[in-house]
């Protein structure tokens, strides 16, 4: 239950939009969350060097998922450390392209999971003035992507972490927890017995 949407989102963003390949430097902002923890694993599978941004409580866990480097967002703003990444995947959507621009390489790609009108405009207008690219991620679920995610799981390259399982009657509580922004992996709802 925790795998399909988050897994396909990570795969679509990194493989299909950003075309991540061996040696690319990828930063995942929100690396311990539902999509983020899967994005770290997908990026590693694609051969990237991965930087995961998360809270201090999750640094070790994100490293265990495959991140080569981690950044505690409470201590360091990744956009101001002077490093550049080929891909910035802003899973938590709290850094705009404008804020991330100087942290991208000249041909870098910025991905964001909150598709706003500004991002759609940047998606189409940025190529007129820059070699950088912007992709607002709108889930494109299809059989090929879902099968690819399943193969990664079967091959031991991808594992979904379920933070908590709640009954359907606890949906309101699940939403409150999710909005708190500190879920490690995924929350899963199950039907009442």
N, C-alpha and C positions, 0 to 999 in steps of 0.2 A: 504493500500500500504506500510506503514511503518512497519508493523508487521511481515509478514511471515519469511523473511530471518533472520532478527535480532532476532526475538523471538525463532525461531528454533535453531539458533546458541547458544543462551543463554541456552536453555533447553538441547540441546545435550551435551554441555560442562559440565554443572553442574550436571544434572541428570544422563546422560548416561556414560560420561567419568569419572567424579570425584566422582560419587555416593554420592553426598552431602546428609547428613541426619541431623536429629535433634541434635542440639548442636555443629555441626561443625563450625569452625571459617573460614569464607570465606572473602578474600579481592578481591575487584573488582577494578583494576587499569584502570581508564577511566569510572568511574561510572555515569557520566552525559551524555555520548554519546549514539549513536544509539543502539548498543548492550549492552553497560554498564548499561543504566538505566533499561533495561529489565532484565539483569542479577541480579541486586540488588533485584528486585521483585521476580524473580524465586528462588533465594537463600533463601529469607525470606519464601516463600511458602514451600520450602523443609525443613524448620526448623532451618536454619543456623543463626548464629550471624554474621552480615555483617559489614565489614569496607569498605567504599567507598572512593576512591582516586579521587579527582577532584580539580578544581580551587576554590578559596575562594568564587567567585561569585555563585557557585553551591552547596556549602556545605549544606545550609538550604534545598534546593530543594531535594538533594539526601537523606537527613534525612527524608523528607516527603515521599519518595518512600519506606522507610523501613530500611535504613541503621542505625545500632546501633551506629556506630562511623564513623566519617569522618576525612580525612586527606587532607590538602591543599598541593598539590604536589609542589607548589612554595616555601613553607616554610619548608617542612619536606620530607626527602627521606624515604619512608616506609621500605626500606630494611635495614635501619640503626637504627631503633628505638628500637631494642632489643625484639620485639614481634615476635611470631610465629603463622602462620595460617595453617590450614589443607589444604586449597585450595587457591592458588593465580591465579586469572583469569586476565591475562594481555591482556585486550581488545585492548589497544592502541599499544601493542607490542613494548614498549620502554624499557623494562627490560628483560634481558636474564635470562634463568634458572640459569646460573652461578651466576648472580647478586642476584637472589631471593633465592638461595639455603639455606642460613642461616636464612631466614625468614620463612622457611617451617618447619613444624613438621617432626619428623623422618619418618612418613609414608605419608607425604604431597604430594599434586598433584599440578603441575604447568601446566596451560593451556595458550595457546598463539594463537591469531587469525592470525598470519602471519606465515604460514607453510614454514619453510626454510629447506634445506637439513640437517643442523646441528640439528634442532629439531627432524627430523625424525630419525637421528642416535641416538640421546639421548633417544628417545621414545623406541627404541629396545635394546640399550646397557645399559642404566641406571639400569634396573632390575637385571643385572648381578652383580652389585656392591652396590646397595642401595635398600631400601624399598620405596624410593620416586618414583613418576611417572611423566612423561612429556607427554603431549598430544598437538600436533599441531592440531588446529581445522580446519578441512576441512568439510564444510557444507555437511551434509548427509540428505537432504530434503526427507521426506517420509510422507505418509498419517497419520501414528500413531503420529509422532511428531507434525505435523501441527494440527491435531485434539486435541492433548493435550494442545497446546498453545491456541487454540480457546476456550477450556473448561476453562482454567485459566482466559481468558478475560470474558467469560460468567459468571463465578463465582465471578467476581470482584477482582481477585487476581493479575491481570496483566492489565496494561493500557499503550498503546504506546503514547508517547508525540511527537507531530509534531511541530517542531520548526518553520518551514516555508514551505509553498507550493509555488512552482514555476512552470511556464509553461514549456513545453518541449523545447520550443525555448530558454529557459534560462538554458539549461543543462550545458553549459560551466561555467556559473556563479555558478550554484549549485556545480559543481566539485571544483571550486576555494574556495567556502565557506567550503565545506567538508574538503578539504586539509588543511584549516586553523586550523582545530582541535578544534574549539570552538563552535560546534553545540550542543545545548541542546536537546537531543532526536534525532529525525529523520528529514531529509529533504525529501520532497515528490515532485515528478514531475507529472504534469498532462498534458494530451494532449491539444493541442491548441483547442479553441472552434470552 
